[in-house]
Amino acid sequence: MTAKMAASIVEHGEDAFRKLFKFYKRRNPPPDFSEVINFSKPCNDKVFTCELNSTPISEEDVSKAGLRPVKEWRAFGLHGYPGFIFISNPFLPGSQQYWVKQCLKTYPQKPNVCNLDMHMSSVETENIWEKSIDVIRRKGCGKREPKTLLEKLRWVTLGYHYDWNSKTYSPDHYTPFPKELHSLSYKVAAACGFPGFNAEAGILNYYRSDSSLGIHVDESELDHTRPLLSFSFGQTAIFLLGGTKREDRPTAMFMNSGDIMVMSGPSRLLYHAVPCIVPAPAGNVLPFCLGQRLETEAQGDDIIQSVSEEDWDVCSWYLQTSRVNVTVRQVLASGQTFPSSQASHVSTDNSEKSEETQKSKKRKSEPGYERDI
């Protein structure tokens, strides 16, 4: 059965989006990917080329964030999805390694918040990288070991920390947003026609080979006039982009390592999902772009820095069966403030949570809980 056939046979009480989600999520028999859009080789009637604006940012500025000159970016839109922009891997050779290392080594560190904080103390979740690398290196040598904290990561929040229970942000639950990720996001948004983008919140999702992300819409931000940016690293995923109603039939596309998606305008509040991670082709454990090293030495004011071989050994082992996605959002419009009802005085220190509370939240921190279908 093809994806088109799966969507056309809509059972009573089951919408087309859910049908396609289940179709691509299944494992036996494996799904047919023949109707999935591949932007690295676009040959679909739905796809058209987008012209981006290279004026606001110089080639030197974008290169500092590890990006090619904007005029070289391969950007596309989809008919029927105004405001949706897909940029096919605009990263310079070797620069993805830096962003992968940030996602695995730096961003899970305190004071940022992760799923493990829901059922572990802050002391236990400190230095996730350092507590995991020795075991991972032994696994790389073929030894059987228990899962590390790094392998148990499902999400990390940055800046304004998203509350998965209330689905809101709060001014009292905030830690400084990473400057380098803000700079990357600012440059991408400017090239896509959104100068002055202020990255205020980030959600990192860590996908293992059997992970998925259920059907949802990102609407918790108070300002929907600013775009949602999505950066992908690691194994390829299937992304489903639907409509304004949950039952609208979605369009399927591959998200490869280095790809960037921008959801803006009418596409900002569309339903979307990730039903599966695509198994790596035999003999190609990592995408080629992730094996590239920096071609030039980093300068003093460059964001991108070389990743040590020791760190990359851990990162590359992790990515053999995994994918990391970073979504960046502007929560507030310029001059806007939170309503008083959202000033909830939430503490980022998990150490004061009772053992009973931590246990009750354990199930809610599991992958897919907050957005499963």
Stockholm file with secondary structure:
# STOCKHOLM 1.0

chainA/1-373         MTAKMAASIVEHGEDAFRKLFKFYKRRNPPPDFSEVINFSKPCNDKVFTCELNSTPISEEDVSKAGLRPVKEWRAFGLHGYPGFIFISNPFLPGSQQYWVKQCLKTYPQKPNVCNLDMHMSSVETENIWEKSIDVIRRKGCGKREPKTLLEKLRWVTLGYHYDWNSKTYSPDHYTPFPKELHSLSYKVAAACGFPGFNAEAGILNYYRSDSSLGIHVDESELDHTRPLLSFSFGQTAIFLLGGTKREDRPTAMFMNSGDIMVMSGPSRLLYHAVPCIVPAPAGNVLPFCLGQRLETEAQGDDIIQSVSEEDWDVCSWYLQTSRVNVTVRQVLASGQTFPSSQASHVSTDNSEKSEETQKSKKRKSEPGYERDI
#=GR chainA/1-373 SS CCHHHHHHSCCTTCCHHHHHHHHHHCCSSCCCCTTSBCTTSCCCTTEEECCCCCSSSCHHHHHHTTBCCGGGCEEEEETTCTTEEEEECCBCTTHHHHHHHIIIIITTSTTSEEGGGGTSCTTTTTTHHHHHHHHHHHHHTTCCCCCCHHHHCCEEEEEBCCBTTTTBCCTTSBCCCCHHHHHHHHHHHHHTTCTTCCCCEEEEEEECTTCCEEEECCCCSSCCSSCEEEEEEESCEEEEECCSSTTSCCEEEEECTTCEEEECGGGTTCCEEEEEECCCCTTCCSCGGGGCCCSSCCCTTCSCCCCCHHHHHHHHHHHTSCEEEEEEECCSCTTCCCCGGGCCCCCSCGGGSCHHHHHHTTGGGSTTTTTCC
#=GC SS_cons         CCHHHHHHSCCTTCCHHHHHHHHHHCCSSCCCCTTSBCTTSCCCTTEEECCCCCSSSCHHHHHHTTBCCGGGCEEEEETTCTTEEEEECCBCTTHHHHHHHIIIIITTSTTSEEGGGGTSCTTTTTTHHHHHHHHHHHHHTTCCCCCCHHHHCCEEEEEBCCBTTTTBCCTTSBCCCCHHHHHHHHHHHHHTTCTTCCCCEEEEEEECTTCCEEEECCCCSSCCSSCEEEEEEESCEEEEECCSSTTSCCEEEEECTTCEEEECGGGTTCCEEEEEECCCCTTCCSCGGGGCCCSSCCCTTCSCCCCCHHHHHHHHHHHTSCEEEEEEECCSCTTCCCCGGGCCCCCSCGGGSCHHHHHHTTGGGSTTTTTCC
//
